[in-house]
Amino acid sequence: MDADKICAFYDDPVKVATDKASMRSSVYAKRVTIETGLEWRLRRLRNNSARQLIILGRKIGRREELPTPSAAQS
């Protein structure tokens, strides 16, 4: 592969922006997983609580979709 083509690939502004966003996301995910400070503990608590609420909401939604026993017998 030609060196100019390789340079053009790595200098592409879309690729550079995507790489930057990916690195920022990766660093955040690592920090929220392993950091021990109060800020990170609160973030984990927030994330875990939100995840549990989403799961609970899905379970309740599925229950509402199921027919009630009295309606199924009619």
Secondary structure, 3 states (H helix, E strand, C coil): CCHHHHHHHHHCHHHHHHHHHHHHHHHHHHHHHHCCCHHHHHHHHHHHHHHHHHHHHHHHHHHHHCCCHHHHHC
